[in-house]
Amino acid sequence: MVNFEKIDEMIKIIDKGDIPGSQSFNEFAINFYLETKIVPLSKYLKMEGKTNKMPKIMNTKKSGELIFNTKKNQEILDFLKKRGYKDIPELNFTCIMLLRKVDNISNWKKLISYFEGKGTIEEINNSTRIQLLPEEEKKIEEFLKINLEVSDTELNWLRDKFKIIYENKEILRAIKKIAR
């Protein structure tokens, strides 16, 4: 049976970013994952009006799942040992922002890169984005030109503006407000 009171308490702890002294971050994350395992958490957060805290909460759940599954996976434990970690490294609210819905080994590779100082969260996440092949990019451009009824010049202008919008969250929010 799902204990929503306990889940709400744990969400408050995540929001504050202050794990109780009796637990490590890893222990707390595993407990949060196990508590929310059968709950469609994103739907629950939307219902409760906690969407502004969603990335931190969802990544805490992902980190708990990653740690929980790693404890049972000898291949990943061996990988961590080869990288100099006798035990599963202690995570925190900062590094979990690297976690994505990919395989566990890919998440650990990104985490270890961060621990070794090979880049910021943003740099590491950007370095793992899939690059389009030239043919794929051309197909997307043609699709956009046809469906938006724009020329090459207009599409290039739109691409430049969209890049600015995408990189500036305030501009994106403002556009969302007026586009409704």
C-alpha positions in Angstrom: 0.0 0.0 0.0 1.3 3.5 -0.9 1.9 5.8 2.0 1.3 9.2 0.5 2.0 11.0 3.7 5.5 9.6 3.8 6.0 10.5 0.1 4.9 14.0 0.8 7.3 14.2 3.8 10.1 12.9 1.5 9.2 15.5 -1.2 9.5 18.3 1.4 12.9 17.0 2.4 14.0 16.9 -1.3 12.6 20.5 -1.8 14.7 21.7 1.2 17.7 19.8 0.0 18.5 18.8 3.5 18.7 15.0 4.0 18.2 13.9 7.7 21.5 13.3 9.5 20.6 9.7 10.2 20.8 8.9 6.4 23.2 9.4 3.6 21.9 10.8 0.3 22.2 7.3 -1.3 20.1 5.7 1.5 17.5 8.4 1.3 17.3 8.2 -2.5 16.8 4.4 -2.4 14.1 4.8 0.2 12.4 7.4 -1.9 12.6 5.2 -5.0 11.1 2.2 -3.2 8.4 4.3 -1.7 7.4 5.8 -5.1 8.2 2.8 -7.2 4.5 2.0 -8.1 3.3 5.6 -8.1 3.1 7.6 -11.4 5.2 10.3 -9.7 5.0 13.0 -12.4 1.2 12.7 -12.5 1.1 12.9 -8.7 3.3 16.0 -8.6 1.1 17.7 -11.2 -2.0 16.9 -9.2 -0.4 18.3 -6.1 0.8 21.5 -7.9 4.5 20.7 -7.4 5.6 20.9 -11.0 8.2 23.5 -10.3 10.1 21.0 -8.1 9.6 18.1 -10.6 13.2 17.8 -12.0 14.8 17.6 -8.6 12.2 15.1 -7.3 12.2 12.9 -10.4 16.0 12.9 -10.5 16.1 11.9 -6.8 13.9 8.9 -7.7 16.1 8.1 -10.7 19.2 8.2 -8.5 17.5 5.8 -6.0 16.7 3.4 -8.8 20.2 3.7 -10.2 21.8 2.9 -6.8 19.3 0.2 -6.0 19.9 -1.6 -9.3 23.7 -1.0 -9.1 23.9 -2.9 -5.8 22.6 -6.0 -7.6 24.6 -5.6 -10.8 28.1 -7.1 -10.6 29.1 -5.7 -14.0 28.5 -2.1 -12.9 30.1 -2.8 -9.5 33.2 -4.0 -11.3 33.2 -1.0 -13.6 33.1 1.3 -10.6 36.0 -0.6 -9.0 38.0 -0.2 -12.1 37.4 3.5 -11.9 38.7 3.6 -8.3 35.5 3.3 -6.3 35.4 0.4 -3.8 31.8 1.2 -3.0 29.0 3.0 -4.8 30.0 6.7 -4.8 27.8 9.0 -2.6 25.6 11.1 -4.8 24.0 14.5 -4.1 21.4 16.9 -5.4 23.8 18.5 -7.8 25.3 15.4 -9.6 21.9 13.7 -10.0 21.0 16.3 -12.6 23.1 14.2 -15.0 20.8 11.3 -14.8 18.6 10.4 -17.8 16.4 7.5 -18.8 19.2 5.5 -20.3 21.0 2.4 -19.2 22.7 2.4 -15.8 26.2 2.2 -17.1 25.8 5.3 -19.3 24.5 7.2 -16.2 27.5 6.0 -14.2 29.9 7.1 -16.9 28.5 10.6 -16.8 28.6 10.7 -13.0 32.2 9.6 -12.9 33.1 12.2 -15.6 31.6 14.8 -13.3 33.4 13.5 -10.2 36.7 13.5 -12.1 36.1 17.2 -13.0 35.8 16.6 -16.8 33.1 19.2 -17.1 30.1 20.9 -15.6 26.6 19.3 -15.5 25.6 21.2 -18.6 28.8 20.4 -20.5 28.5 16.7 -19.8 24.8 16.6 -20.7 25.5 18.5 -23.9 28.3 16.2 -24.9 26.1 13.1 -24.8 23.3 14.6 -26.9 22.8 12.7 -30.1 24.0 14.6 -33.2 21.9 14.4 -36.4 23.2 13.0 -39.6 23.2 15.4 -42.5 20.4 13.5 -44.2 18.3 13.6 -41.1 18.8 17.4 -40.7 17.8 17.9 -44.4 14.6 15.9 -43.9 13.7 17.9 -40.8 14.4 21.2 -42.6 12.1 20.2 -45.5 9.4 19.1 -43.1 9.6 22.5 -41.3 9.6 24.5 -44.5 6.6 22.7 -45.9 4.5 22.7 -42.6 5.4 26.2 -41.6 5.3 27.5 -45.2 8.6 29.3 -44.9 11.6 29.8 -47.2 15.2 28.9 -46.5 15.9 32.4 -45.3 12.9 32.5 -43.0 13.8 29.0 -41.6 17.4 30.2 -40.9 16.0 33.3 -39.1 13.6 31.1 -37.1 16.4 28.7 -36.2 18.6 31.6 -34.9 15.7 33.1 -32.9 14.7 29.7 -31.5 18.2 29.1 -30.3 18.0 32.3 -28.4 14.6 31.4 -27.0 15.8 27.9 -26.1 18.8 29.2 -24.2 16.9 31.9 -22.2 14.2 30.4 -20.0 12.7 33.8 -19.3 12.1 34.5 -23.0 10.6 31.0 -23.4 8.2 31.6 -20.5 7.2 35.0 -21.9 6.5 33.5 -25.3 4.5 30.6 -23.8 2.3 33.2 -21.9 1.5 35.2 -25.1 1.1 32.1 -27.3 -1.9 30.8 -25.4 
